[in-house]
Amino acid sequence: MNSNSQSANNDIYPHRLADIVGTAIALLTLTLPVFVIAHYSSTNVPNNQQPLSYNLPMK
């Protein structure tokens, strides 16, 4: 019985390391594109909105 419990303890570390690495990769995958887009997006974008109200000529 001791040999089974010892091998189970040895398997915990690789799984825990895989969980940590997987979590780090997931966080990078979710956050890195946001930071890259924010970094390379231009702040001098022209505002081409149409006016919301128009002046109608009086007859």
DRENKE-38352 format. One record per residue: residue in one letter; x, y, z of N, C-alpha, C in turn. Coordinates in steps of 0.1 Angstrom, whole numbers, padded with zeros to 4 digits. Layout:
! residues N
  resn    n.u    n.v    n.w   ca.u   ca.v   ca.w    c.u    c.v    c.w
     A      X      Y      Z      X      Y      Z      X      Y      Z
...
END
This chain:
! residues 59
  resn    n.u    n.v    n.w   ca.u   ca.v   ca.w    c.u    c.v    c.w
     M   0008  -0012   0000   0000   0000   0000   0009   0013   0000
     N   0020   0012   0006   0029   0024   0007   0034   0027  -0007
     S   0036   0017  -0016   0042   0020  -0029   0031   0027  -0037
     N   0018   0024  -0036   0008   0031  -0043   0006   0045  -0039
     S   0007   0048  -0026   0005   0061  -0021   0017   0070  -0025
     Q   0029   0064  -0025   0041   0072  -0029   0040   0075  -0044
     S   0036   0066  -0053   0035   0070  -0067   0024   0080  -0069
     A   0014   0080  -0062   0003   0090  -0063   0009   0104  -0059
     N   0017   0104  -0049   0023   0117  -0045   0032   0122  -0056
     N   0039   0114  -0062   0049   0118  -0073   0041   0123  -0085
     D   0029   0119  -0088   0021   0123  -0099   0014   0137  -0097
     I   0014   0141  -0084   0007   0154  -0081   0015   0166  -0087
     Y   0028   0166  -0086   0036   0177  -0090   0035   0180  -0105
     P   0036   0170  -0114   0035   0173  -0128   0021   0178  -0132
     H   0011   0173  -0125  -0003   0178  -0128  -0005   0192  -0123
     R   0001   0195  -0112   0000   0209  -0106   0008   0219  -0115
     L   0019   0215  -0120   0027   0223  -0128   0020   0225  -0142
     A   0014   0215  -0147   0006   0216  -0159  -0006   0226  -0157
     D  -0012   0225  -0146  -0023   0234  -0143  -0018   0249  -0143
     I  -0007   0251  -0136  -0002   0265  -0135   0002   0270  -0149
     V   0009   0262  -0157   0013   0266  -0170   0001   0268  -0179
     G  -0009   0260  -0178  -0021   0261  -0186  -0028   0274  -0183
     T  -0029   0277  -0170  -0036   0289  -0165  -0028   0302  -0170
     A  -0015   0301  -0170  -0007   0312  -0175  -0009   0314  -0190
     I  -0009   0303  -0197  -0012   0304  -0212  -0026   0310  -0215
     A  -0035   0305  -0207  -0049   0310  -0209  -0050   0325  -0206
     L  -0044   0330  -0196  -0044   0344  -0192  -0037   0352  -0203
     L  -0026   0347  -0208  -0019   0355  -0218  -0027   0355  -0231
     T  -0034   0344  -0234  -0042   0344  -0246  -0053   0354  -0246
     L  -0059   0355  -0234  -0070   0364  -0232  -0066   0379  -0231
     T  -0055   0382  -0225  -0051   0396  -0222  -0041   0402  -0232
     L  -0033   0394  -0238  -0023   0399  -0247  -0029   0406  -0259
     P  -0039   0401  -0266  -0044   0408  -0277  -0050   0421  -0273
     V  -0056   0422  -0262  -0062   0435  -0258  -0051   0446  -0256
     F  -0040   0442  -0250  -0029   0452  -0248  -0022   0455  -0261
     V  -0021   0446  -0270  -0015   0448  -0283  -0024   0458  -0291
     I  -0037   0455  -0291  -0046   0464  -0299  -0046   0478  -0293
     A  -0046   0479  -0279  -0046   0492  -0273  -0033   0499  -0276
     H  -0022   0492  -0277  -0009   0498  -0279  -0008   0504  -0293
     Y  -0013   0496  -0303  -0011   0500  -0317  -0023   0508  -0323
     S  -0033   0509  -0315  -0045   0517  -0320  -0041   0532  -0320
     S  -0046   0539  -0330  -0043   0553  -0332  -0052   0561  -0323
     T  -0047   0571  -0316  -0055   0580  -0308  -0060   0592  -0317
     N  -0055   0594  -0329  -0059   0605  -0337  -0069   0600  -0348
     V  -0079   0594  -0344  -0089   0589  -0353  -0099   0601  -0356
     P  -0101   0604  -0369  -0110   0615  -0372  -0124   0612  -0368
     N  -0132   0621  -0363  -0145   0619  -0359  -0154   0623  -0371
     N  -0160   0613  -0378  -0168   0615  -0390  -0183   0614  -0387
     Q  -0187   0617  -0375  -0201   0616  -0372  -0210   0627  -0379
     Q  -0221   0623  -0383  -0231   0632  -0389  -0237   0640  -0377
     P  -0241   0652  -0380  -0248   0660  -0369  -0262   0653  -0367
     L  -0266   0654  -0354  -0279   0648  -0351  -0291   0656  -0355
     S  -0289   0669  -0356  -0300   0678  -0360  -0296   0686  -0372
     Y  -0306   0689  -0380  -0304   0697  -0392  -0312   0710  -0391
     N  -0307   0721  -0397  -0314   0733  -0397  -0322   0733  -0410
     L  -0335   0734  -0409  -0344   0734  -0421  -0347   0749  -0425
     P  -0346   0752  -0438  -0348   0765  -0442  -0363   0769  -0440
     M  -0365   0782  -0435  -0379   0787  -0433  -0384   0793  -0446
     K  -0396   0791  -0450  -0402   0796  -0462  -0409   0809  -0460
END
